[in-house]
Amino acid sequence: MITGESLLASAGINIGVALILVTLFSIFKRHRSNADIYYARRISLQEEDNLYVNIPVLDRRQYYFRQFVPSLQWMRDALKVTDDDILQDCGLDPLVLIRLFKFGYSTILFGCLLNALQF
């Protein structure tokens, strides 16, 4: 049987790992050398001579310090994306996958609430 202490320890570990991964993602996304990974679609749609024109990279004067400061603005932008935008830009398969994740998240949240009501 699970105790309250082990539940809090597990939640703390999972939240800590998630925060570390989000921080690393936002730091690595700012590096120009990782543009091929994080902006692959944008790069593939541009002409060869203007390859890195519209990729948001920090100014060279701010490069050394601000490249290591995490920014969570991408999360706000990601939450604003509608299903129509995903369907138009990416297709039906990613939209179905995202909806499946949302359904699973809702189901797990409902189960957690029912479990919390038992205590």
Secondary structure, DSSP 8 states (H G I E B T S, - for coil): ---HHHHHHHHHHHHHHHHHHHHHHHHHHT-GGGHHHHTHHHHHHS-STTTTSSS----GGGHHHHTTS---HHHHHHHT--HHHHHHHT-HHHHHHHHHHHHHHHHHHHHHHHHHHH-
